Structures are given as C-alpha cells and as structure tokens.
C-alpha cells in the first residue's frame, strides 16, 4: 500500500512519528509526507521554516514548492507535485488542511486528471458549526463529494460534516499522538525542590496558553475555597492573560501558592508534568472569537491530557468540546465554568490517595490503547484497509 499524506503540520519532525511508525507496520507499506518547502508559522514561532528531504527505509518526507506560506486554506503546491504523484502512484491520498482547503481540492483534481484511482482522505479539527457562502460553499461541496474517508480530530468535527452532507466512512482520531518514550512516569524530586516545593505540597498543574477561554479564572476561584488544604498551583505556559490571573490571585489571597514557569521546550514539558499530582484543563467554550465562517471556540482535543495520562498523572477536565471524550472514565469531568464543581473534584483528588492512584492507572492504560503514536498508526492502517477493501467489493 502506497500512502501519500499532505500537511504543513509535518514540517516539524516530532510531529511525523505516527506516520513513520505506520511505514513499519507491514513490509509492503510506503509512506510519503508532502510538506510545504517554505512555511511561516506565525505566533510564538514567527520565523520562516525551510523543510528538507528525509528518508528512512519506506518512509520519506518530500518538500514541494508551494504558494501561500502561512494560510492553511490557501496552501497549494507547484508543478513538482504532479511528477511526484505520477511516479509514486499512491493508493491513499490524505490531506490534513481542513475541508475548505485548496490543497485538498488540488490533490483531488490531480488524482482524477492523472487517473490514479487513489482514495481521498480528509482530516479536520474544526468543531464549531458554520455556514458558508459562494465560493467557499462550492469548494467544501466539491471536496466532500470526492472524499472517501473522513478523519475528525474530535467527534464534533465529524458531526458537523455529517450535517453538511458527508455520508462516507469516518473515524475520530487526533492528528498527533503521545510519544511514550518521552512522556512516562519519572522522579522529579530535584525539580520540585528547585521550584520551592515541599514534600507535603500537593501540586495542581496546568500546561498551556494563558488565555481567558482556558478557564483559568474558574480554576483560581475553585482553589480560593480550598485554602485550608496544602496545595500549590504550577502554571506552565505563557500569554498576555497572565496579568489578569495575577491580579485575581492577589485579590483572592492565594498568589503565594502560584508558581509560574514560562518558555519551556516541548521535550522538557514532561519534567513539569511529573512534578504534578493532578493536571487540570478547565477550558470554557467562548462565543467571542470569530473567524471568516464561524463564531466561537471550544476545546478541540486537549493534547496535554494524554501527555499527563502517559505519565500516570490523573487529570481533571471541563466538559468543553472534546475533553470528556479524551478523558473517558480515566479522570474527572466537571461542567465548564462551575468553580464549585471543580472544587469537589480537586478536594477528592487531594484527600483520596487510593482513588487518585486508580485514575492514574486508568489514564495510562487508556493512552496506551488509544493515543500513543503506535496506536494511532495502527488505527490509520485499519481505516485505510477498510476503505480499500470496500472499494474492491463494490467493483
């Protein structure tokens, strides 16, 4: 089976692991990742990235000249993509740029024009309902009409495209898994000491952006009612909302219990995860954010949850977006924005060590089964086979 995957996400080598492992699952598998030759991510990584060719056995990463260097929807590729398709002759073409993507339309059209007969697979994260007008409505309709398989990063993404008329096969799976060789339980007593933590301190952790929609004000409100217990809040991340959080903590009289850590490299995040006794992701659905076609935001996945679970750190999450589906029965869920309900969850975690250990083990087992790169690679292969076999039966 020859598999071609297209996405700007894979300009980052760490993000390719799922697909690299996929290429080793069976002897006849060949995997090529097509990435933009140049890309300008924006945000905190505001610099142009130039990607390079990479090969490892049947796994290759091939940069292709591209138009649009910072817009996922407008990304398209130059003429070398045609020669690559003609020589590789993929059985599967998977484009991970969303349903309104010009790159996906380009690959669909080339698949037809070159008579490759490959199956078209779409990946999308988008989990907020939207309405489209011409020409985006036409573009989405064209892409969905030619889609043989849909992978949603969350259940809402699949449901939305079902409501837009998509009727073929679909599955829910995150774009990136967790690397269990990096994220695993380990002693971090030295780091605890360097952070000024005592042995009796129960460490509640948050990792992510400091923005309003992550529900951090709700977390502070909850902790302000638990001052009779010995806890510290470890906040790993950055964002302009930090000032608001500091002011709130000062007003609540808990600022001395907060530990702020910024500018942590991804391969060092695991160290801070292992300092925690529980990780909290209190995200809150927002209706303030707007895009060209939709209004609102809710948690698309919550990758830090599976990183913590891989380290056998129990998790608490709100019911925003995909969080409850990610955690399942391996953690605690509270209604978003409800600080009293979060307080109940935190109190239970702090006071009931046995229950905490049970959830830690459940979380670890869930990650191994569902969310490691190896698990995602196998799910992908099974999905591809299912689509190809169905096509053979129809013929």
C-alpha positions in Angstrom: 0.0 0.0 0.0 1.3 3.4 -1.0 0.2 6.3 1.2 0.7 10.0 0.5 0.0 12.4 3.3 -0.1 16.2 2.8 0.1 18.7 5.6 2.1 21.7 6.8 1.9 20.2 10.3 4.7 17.8 9.4 7.4 20.4 8.8 8.1 19.7 12.5 10.0 16.3 12.7 8.5 15.4 16.1 5.0 15.5 14.5 5.9 12.8 12.0 6.3 9.9 14.4 2.9 8.4 13.9 3.4 8.2 10.1 7.0 7.0 10.5 5.7 4.1 12.6 3.0 3.5 10.1 5.6 2.7 7.5 6.9 -0.1 9.6 3.7 -1.9 10.4 3.8 -4.1 7.2 6.6 -4.8 4.7 4.7 -3.5 1.7 3.8 -0.1 3.1 5.3 3.0 1.6 4.6 6.4 3.2 5.4 9.8 1.7 4.7 13.0 3.6 4.4 16.1 1.3 5.2 19.3 3.2 5.5 22.9 2.0 9.0 23.8 1.0 8.7 27.0 3.0 6.3 28.0 5.8 5.8 30.9 8.1 4.0 29.6 11.2 3.4 32.9 12.9 2.5 33.2 16.6 5.3 32.5 19.0 7.4 30.8 16.2 7.3 33.8 13.9 10.1 32.8 11.5 10.2 31.2 8.1 10.8 27.5 8.1 12.5 25.7 5.2 11.9 22.0 5.1 14.4 19.4 3.9 14.1 15.9 2.3 14.2 13.0 4.7 14.2 9.2 4.1 14.2 6.2 6.4 13.5 2.9 4.6 10.0 3.2 3.2 9.3 6.5 4.9 10.0 9.8 3.1 9.4 13.5 3.7 9.4 15.5 0.5 9.3 19.3 0.5 7.4 20.7 -2.5 7.4 24.3 -3.7 4.2 26.0 -2.5 2.0 29.1 -2.8 0.8 30.7 0.4 3.3 30.3 3.2 1.1 30.9 6.3 -2.5 30.2 5.4 -3.8 26.6 5.8 -6.8 27.1 3.5 -4.9 28.8 0.7 -1.9 26.5 0.6 -1.3 24.9 -2.8 1.7 23.2 -4.5 3.7 23.8 -7.6 4.2 21.6 -10.6 6.6 19.1 -8.9 3.6 17.6 -7.1 2.4 16.3 -10.5 5.6 14.4 -11.1 5.6 13.0 -7.6 2.0 11.7 -8.0 2.8 10.1 -11.4 5.9 8.3 -10.1 4.6 7.3 -6.7 1.0 6.3 -7.8 -0.5 6.4 -4.3 -3.4 4.2 -3.2 -4.2 6.7 -0.5 -4.1 10.5 -0.6 -4.6 12.1 2.8 -4.7 15.9 3.1 -4.8 17.4 6.6 -5.6 21.0 5.8 -9.4 21.1 6.5 -12.4 20.7 4.4 -12.2 24.2 2.9 -8.7 23.6 1.7 -7.4 24.5 -1.8 -4.6 21.9 -1.4 -7.2 19.2 -0.9 -9.2 20.3 -4.0 -5.9 20.4 -5.9 -5.0 16.8 -4.9 -8.5 15.6 -5.6 -8.4 17.1 -9.1 -4.9 15.8 -9.9 -6.0 12.3 -8.7 -8.8 12.4 -11.2 -6.8 14.1 -14.0 -3.9 11.6 -13.7 -6.3 8.7 -13.4 -4.5 7.4 -10.2 -7.6 5.9 -8.6 -6.4 6.8 -5.1 -8.8 7.1 -2.2 -9.1 10.7 -0.9 -8.9 11.1 2.8 -9.6 14.3 4.7 -8.5 15.4 8.2 -10.1 18.3 10.0 -10.1 19.7 13.6 -12.9 22.2 13.0 -15.5 21.8 15.8 -17.7 24.9 15.6 -20.9 24.9 13.4 -20.7 27.2 10.5 -22.5 28.4 7.3 -20.7 29.1 4.0 -21.4 31.3 1.0 -20.1 31.0 -2.5 -17.2 30.3 -3.3 -16.4 28.5 -0.1 -19.7 26.6 -0.1 -18.8 25.3 -3.5 -15.3 24.4 -2.5 -16.5 22.5 0.5 -19.1 20.7 -1.5 -16.6 19.7 -4.1 -14.1 18.4 -1.5 -16.8 16.4 0.4 -18.3 14.9 -2.7 -14.9 13.4 -3.6 -14.0 12.3 0.0 -13.8 8.5 0.6 -12.8 8.8 4.2 -13.0 11.5 6.9 -10.8 11.7 10.0 -12.0 14.1 12.6 -9.7 15.3 15.3 -12.8 15.3 17.5 -16.4 14.0 17.4 -17.9 17.4 16.7 -15.8 17.8 13.6 -17.3 14.6 12.2 -20.9 15.5 13.3 -20.6 18.9 11.6 -19.5 17.5 8.2 -22.3 14.8 8.5 -24.7 17.7 8.8 -23.2 19.2 5.7 -24.0 16.1 3.7 -21.0 13.8 4.1 -22.1 10.2 4.1 -19.0 8.1 3.6 -16.7 6.4 6.2 -15.4 8.5 9.2 -13.5 8.0 12.4 -12.3 10.2 15.3 -8.6 10.3 15.9 -6.2 13.1 16.9 -3.7 14.3 14.4 -0.8 13.8 16.8 -0.2 11.0 19.4 1.8 11.0 22.5 5.4 9.7 22.5 5.6 7.2 25.3 9.4 7.1 25.0 9.4 10.8 26.1 6.3 11.0 28.3 6.4 8.5 31.1 6.4 8.5 34.9 9.7 9.6 36.4 11.1 11.0 39.6 11.4 14.8 39.6 12.3 15.5 43.2 15.2 17.7 42.3 13.0 19.9 40.1 10.4 20.0 42.8 13.0 21.4 45.2 14.2 23.9 42.7 10.6 25.2 42.3 10.4 25.7 46.1 8.0 22.9 46.7 7.9 21.0 50.0 7.2 17.3 50.3 3.7 18.0 51.8 2.7 20.3 48.9 0.0 18.8 46.7 0.8 20.1 43.2 -2.1 21.0 40.9 -0.9 21.7 37.4 -1.9 23.5 34.3 0.0 23.5 31.0 -1.0 25.7 28.0 -1.7 29.2 26.9 -2.7 31.9 29.4 -5.9 33.0 27.8 -9.4 33.6 29.1 -11.0 30.6 27.3 -8.8 28.1 29.1 -10.9 28.7 32.2 -8.0 29.7 34.5 -10.1 32.2 36.4 -12.5 29.4 37.3 -9.6 27.3 38.5 -8.4 30.2 40.7 -11.9 30.7 42.1 -12.1 27.0 42.9 -8.7 27.0 44.7 -9.5 30.0 46.7 -12.1 27.9 48.5 -9.5 25.3 49.4 -7.1 27.4 51.4 -7.5 25.0 54.3 -5.6 22.4 52.4 -1.9 22.3 51.5 -1.6 22.8 47.7 0.4 24.7 45.2 -0.6 25.6 41.6 2.0 25.1 38.9 1.2 27.1 35.8 3.4 26.2 32.8 2.9 28.4 29.7 2.6 32.0 28.7 0.2 34.6 27.4 -0.9 38.2 28.0 -3.8 37.0 30.3 -1.1 36.3 32.9 -1.5 39.8 34.3 -5.3 39.3 34.8 -4.6 36.0 36.5 -2.0 37.5 38.9 -4.5 40.3 39.8 -7.2 37.7 40.5 -4.8 35.6 42.7 -3.8 38.7 44.6 -7.4 39.6 45.3 -8.2 36.1 46.5 -5.1 35.9 48.7 -3.6 32.9 47.0 -0.8 34.5 44.9 1.9 33.0 47.2 0.6 29.5 46.2 1.1 30.0 42.5 4.3 29.0 40.6 4.8 30.4 37.1 7.0 28.7 34.6 7.4 30.1 31.1 9.4 29.3 27.9 9.6 25.5 28.4 10.8 23.5 25.4 8.4 20.6 24.5 10.9 17.9 25.4 11.1 19.5 28.9 7.3 19.6 29.5 7.4 16.0 30.7 9.6 17.1 33.6 7.0 19.5 34.9 4.2 17.1 34.3 5.9 14.7 36.6 6.1 17.3 39.4 2.3 17.4 39.5 -0.1 15.2 41.5 -3.0 16.2 39.2 -3.3 18.1 35.9 -6.3 20.3 35.3 -7.7 21.5 31.9 -10.6 23.8 32.8 -11.3 25.1 29.2 -14.5 27.1 28.6 -16.5 27.5 25.4 -16.2 31.0 24.1 -18.6 32.8 21.8 -16.4 35.9 21.5 -13.9 34.6 19.0 -14.8 34.9 15.3 -13.5 33.7 12.0 -14.5 34.2 8.4 -17.1 31.5 8.5 -17.9 30.8 12.2 -18.2 32.3 15.7 -16.9 30.7 18.9 -14.3 28.4 20.3 -14.3 25.2 22.3 -11.5 22.7 23.1 -10.6 20.7 20.0 -8.8 18.0 21.9 -6.5 18.9 24.8 -3.2 17.1 24.0 -1.7 17.9 27.4 -4.3 15.5 28.9 -2.8 12.4 27.1 0.7 13.6 27.9 -0.2 13.7 31.6 -2.1 10.3 31.4 1.0 8.8 29.8 3.0 9.9 32.9 0.4 8.3 35.2 -0.7 11.7 36.4 -4.5 11.8 37.0 -6.5 14.5 35.1 -9.5 16.8 35.7 -11.1 18.4 32.7 -14.2 20.5 32.0 -16.9 19.3 29.6 -15.8 21.8 26.9 -15.5 20.3 23.4 -13.6 17.0 23.1 -12.3 16.9 26.7 -14.8 14.4 28.0 -14.2 12.1 25.1 -10.5 12.2 25.6 -10.6 11.5 29.3 -13.4 8.9 29.2 -13.7 7.2 32.5 -10.0 7.7 33.3 -10.4 11.1 35.0 -12.8 13.5 36.5 -15.1 15.9 34.4 -16.9 19.0 35.7 -19.3 21.4 34.0 -17.3 24.2 32.4 -17.2 27.5 34.3 -18.6 25.9 37.5 -15.9 26.5 40.1 -17.9 24.8 42.9 -18.0 21.5 40.9 -14.3 21.8 40.2 -13.7 22.3 43.9 -15.4 19.0 44.6 -13.1 17.2 42.0 -9.9 18.8 43.4 -10.8 18.1 47.0 -11.4 14.4 46.1 -8.0 14.2 44.3 -6.2 15.8 47.3 -7.8 13.8 50.0 -8.3 10.3 48.4 -4.9 8.9 47.5 -6.2 5.5 46.6 -8.8 7.0 44.2 -6.1 9.1 42.7 -3.9 6.1 42.0 -6.8 4.2 40.4 -7.4 7.1 38.0 -3.7 7.4 37.2 -3.5 3.7 36.2 -6.8 4.0 34.2 -5.4 7.0 32.4 -2.2 5.3 31.5 -4.0 2.2 30.1 -6.3 4.4 28.1 -3.3 6.3 26.5 -1.5 3.1 25.6 -4.6 1.7 23.9 -5.9 4.8 22.2 -3.4 7.6 21.9 0.3 6.6 21.5 1.8 7.2 18.1 1.9 3.4 17.6 -1.8 3.1 18.4 -2.7 5.9 16.0 -0.6 4.3 13.3 -2.5 1.0 13.6 -5.8 2.8 13.6 -4.8 4.6 10.4 -3.8 1.4 8.7 -7.1 -0.3 9.7 -9.1 2.7 8.4 -7.2 2.6 5.0 -7.7 -1.1 4.6 -11.4 -0.8 5.4 -11.8 1.8 2.7 -9.8 -0.1 0.1 -11.5 -3.4 0.8 -14.9 -1.8 0.4 -13.9 -0.4 -2.9 -12.8 -3.9 -4.1 -16.1 -5.4 -3.0 -18.0 -2.7 -4.9 -16.0 -3.4 -8.1 
